[in-house]
Amino acid sequence: MIKFLHTRIRVSDLEKSIDWYCKNCGFTVLKRNDKSPSGNQIVHLELHGNAHNLEL
C-alpha cells in the first residue's frame, strides 16, 4: 500500500509562510530542521488529526 507522508512546498520567505499557514489554515509547527543535507531550512507543519504533514 502506498501512502503519502508529507507534501513539500518551496517558499521564498520561510517565516512569512509559516505564519500564513498557521494563522489561515490552522497548522502548527511540528519540527524545524535548520541544517538539512542541502543546506536549506526545513519546517514540518501538522494539521491536528491529520497524519499528512506539510513541509516548507
N, C-alpha and C positions, 0 to 999 in steps of 0.2 A: 504494500500500500504506500502510495506517495502522499506526503503532506508537506505543506509549506510551513516554515518556522518563522520567517520574517520577510519583510519587504524593505529593500534599501532605496532611499531617495537621496540623491546628491543635492546639496544645497550650498548656496554661496555665503550665507550668514547663518552659522550653526545656532548661535544663541537666540537670534530672532525667530528662527524656525522652531526651536524647542518651545519658546514662549507661545508661538501661534498654535501649534498642535496641542499644547496643554490647555490653553485658555479656550480655544474654539472647538476642539474635538474631544476633550476630556482625557487625554493621555497623561500619564505620569512617567517620570524618568525611572527606568528600571536599572540601568547601569551606564557608566561613562568609561570609555577607553581613550585616554589621551595619547597613547603611543601604540597605534596599530602597526602591523608589519610594513604597511605602505607609507607610514609617517603621518597619516591623517587622524584627526579626532573622530571618534565614532560614539554615538549615543543611541542606546536602545530605549524606545518608549513602549509602554504597555497600556492597553485599554482594559480596565477591570473586567474580569470574566471572559477574556478572550486570550487564547493561547498563542495567537499570531502577534508578533512584535513588529514595530516599525523602527527601522534603523536609519538614522540620519548621519 
